[in-house]
């Protein structure tokens, strides 16, 4: 299957706009679930306000949040797909810039030293583009995630040692959620990476934070730890927007990697309640959009 690069550019543009204006169904269901279980009156009012904001934004085709974030594109390429990798990345970048320039989107991307803004949501190494491969034939998938700074600023890494055990992981995650407080616009998705190297561990935490709600870690021990930490985090009392209550997090989600015998890195990356993402799937039958 040959990939039309103009179609990729168009998809990259459309996905950015869709992600900023339409919240995935699993996140809406997660808010409803938290609201049904919430016991604090103030927290219930905050959750109701969030639901109204989402409804108004979608009905009027406005942004769910003014922070357009750092644009991230995750690409999976199936077997039998023919595409120029360099040209693919260029098409993604051009589509990202077009989304910002052709729609009233605030560009949140600046040079790290001069702080100069190109007003394109692009810059050095941005948009962030990850490419992976799939054994699915005739298939190319582009996932777009705009990662806001409120959540991204609450990123943590600890190079734990094996002797500290799983208890050190639990303590670190809970401490990170407390340190973030209301700055992450909770309820959050708490992404946890465990293992690998320092850079892989942080990447795993981001992957976990942007996973769909209702999914679970593929490793049984990781899945069990997700349940334990989800329960613990929602007993901290941080609550929606940090104003107190039961609904501190939708879930704690974990991704694992093998690591060295003398270390056990753990990273935390959070996603805010406006956990935005969108997806385009290229097949021989056409391009299909979803979440």
N, C-alpha and C positions, 0 to 999 in steps of 0.2 A: 504494500500500500504506500503510495506516494503522498506526502503531506504538502498541501498548498500553504506556503508561507504567508501569503496575504490573508488567508483564513485564520492562521495563527495570530497574526497581528490584530485582526479584528476581534478574535476571541479574548486576547489579552486585555484589550480595551474594554470590551463588554463585561468581562469578569470583574474587573476593578470596580466599575460602576455598580454592577449587581451586588457585589459583596458589601459595598458601602450603604446600600439602600434596602436590602432584603435580608432578614435574619433567618438562618436555617431553622427548619421545623423542630429539630431536636432541642435547640436552645429555647424556643418558645415553650415546648412541652416541659423542659426543665424548670423554667420560671413558674409555670402553673403548678408543677409538683412541689416546688419549694413553698409557694404561697399556700397550698393546701395544708402543709405541715407546719407552717409558721405559727408560733404562739405569742409573739410579741406584737402588740397593737401598732407601735410605731413602724416596726419592720414590715408589717402587712401593708401599711399606707405607702411606704417607700416602694415595695414590690408592685403595688397597684399603679403608682406613678410611672414606673419603668414600663409596665405593660401598655399604658396609655401612650407614652413616648414612641414605643415601637409601632403601635397601630397608626398614630398620626404620621410618622415618618413614611411608612409604607403606603398609606392611602394617598399622600400628597407627593410621593416620589422624592422625598427629601432624605438627607443623610441621617442614619441612625445615631451617629456621633460626629461631632465636628472634626475629630482627629482622624485624618485619612491614613495615618500610620506609615510604617515602613512597608512598602509593597514586597510581598514574598510570592514567588511562583514555584510550585512543586510540579515537576513534569515526570510522568512515567511513560516509557516507550516500550511497546510490545514487540513481539517477534514479527518479522516480515515488514516492518515499517522502514521506509527509506526517507531519510531527512538529513540535511546538512546541519550538524550540531551548532556550528558557529552562527549560521544564518538563522537558526531557530532562536538562539538567544537574542540576536539582534532584533528579530521580529517581536519577541516578547517585550524588549525594552522600548521599541517604537510604539507598541500598543499601549504600554503603560503611560508614556508621555502624552499620547493622543487622548487618553482618558482624562488626564489632568487639564489639558489645554482646551479640549472640546466640550468639557462639562465644567460647571462651577465648583470644582474641587480645590480645596486648599492643598498646596504642595507642602508637605511636612519635612521634606528631605533637604538637608543643607550640608555644605562642606564641613568636616569636623573641626577644622582650625579657623578658617576665615568666617564660618557660619553663613556663607553666601548661599542663597537659594536660587536654583535654576528655574524654579516654577514649572517643573516637569515631573516631579516625584522620582527623578532619576539623579544619579551622581556616581561617584566612584564605587564600584561593586554593587550598586543599587539600580534597579530592583535586585533583590536577592533571588537567585535562580538555582534550584536544586534539580538535578537530573538523575533519575533512577530507571531501572528496566524491569519489565514484566514478562512473564511467559505467556501472556494472553496474545494471540495472533491478531494482526491488523487492528491495532488499538493504540491510541495516543491520548493521554489524559493530562489536562492542565488544571491544577488547583491553585486558586488565588487567595491569599490571606493577607489582609491589611492589619499589621500588628501595631497597635497604638502604644504610645510611650508610657501611659499610665500603668499598663501591665508590664511592658518590657523593662521599665526602670526597676521593677521588682524581680530581678534575676539574681540567683545566688549559686555559688559553687563551694563545696567543701571537699577537700581531699582527705576523706576519712581513712582510717586504717582498719584492717580486718578484725583486729582484737576488739574494736569498739562495737562490732556486731550490728544487728538490725536495729537495736535500740537507738544507736547513734543516728541512723537514718530517720527514724520516727521523730526523734527530738529535733533534728535539724529542720525537717519539713514543718513541724508545728511552730518552731521558732521563726521560720521565714514568713509564715502566714501571719503571725502576730506582728512581726516587724513591718509587713506591708500594710496591715490595718485596712483603713478605708481608701488608701492611695491607689489601689488597683480597681476601684469601682466594683466591689463585690455585690452579688455573689460571683465567685470566680471559678475557673477551671484551674486547678493546681496541677501543673505538669511536673513530673519528677523523672529525672534520668538517673539511672544507677549503673555504674560500671564503665567499661571502655577506658579511653584516655580523657583528659580534661575537656578537650574540644568536642569529642564525640559525646561525652556525658551531657554537656550543655545542649548539643543538638538534639539528643534524645528527649530532654526535658521540653524543648520547644515542640517536638513532634507529639509528645504526650499531651501538651496543653492545647494543641489545635486538633486533636482527634475528636470525632463525633461523640457526643454523650450517648451512653448506653453500650459503647464498645468497652472491651476490657483487655488487659495485658495478655498476650499470648502465652506467657509463662505462668504456670499455676501458682507458684509462690508470689510472683508479682501481682497476680490478680487478687490473691488473698490479702496482700499488703495494701492494695488499693482500697479494699473494703474497710480495713481497720483504720486507715488514715482518713478516709472520707468521714467515718463516724467521729473520729477524734477532732478533726478540724471544725466540724459543725457543732461541737460542744464548747468552742472557745468564746462564743458570744460576740464576735466581731460584727456579724450581721450585715444586711444590705447597706451599701455605702458607708460601712463602718459605724453605723448609728445604733448598733446593738441588735440582737436577735439570733435566731437559729440558723438562718440561711446565709452562712458565710461562704460556702462553695457549692457549686453544682456537684462536683466530684473531685477526688484526687485521682489522677491518671498516671500510669507508670509505663516507661519503656526501659528495657534492660539491654545490656551488652556484656559479653565476657570481659574480664579485666585481668590485671596482673596479680600474682599471688601476694604481693606485698602492699597492695593499695585497694581502696574501695571508694572511688569518687561518687559523690551524689550531688545533683544539681536540681534547682527549682526554677521553673519559668511559669509565670501566671498569665492567664487570659481573663479579660474583664467580662462582665455580664453581656456586653455586646460582642459576642464571640463570632465574628463575621468570617465567612468564607464562601467561595463559589467554585464551580467546577464545570469544565467543558470536556466532553469525550468525543474524540474523532474516530469514526469507523467508516467502512466503505459505504454505509447507508447515509452518512452525513454527520453533522456536528450536533451534539445533544447537551443542553445546559441543565445543571442541577446544583446540588449542594454536596 
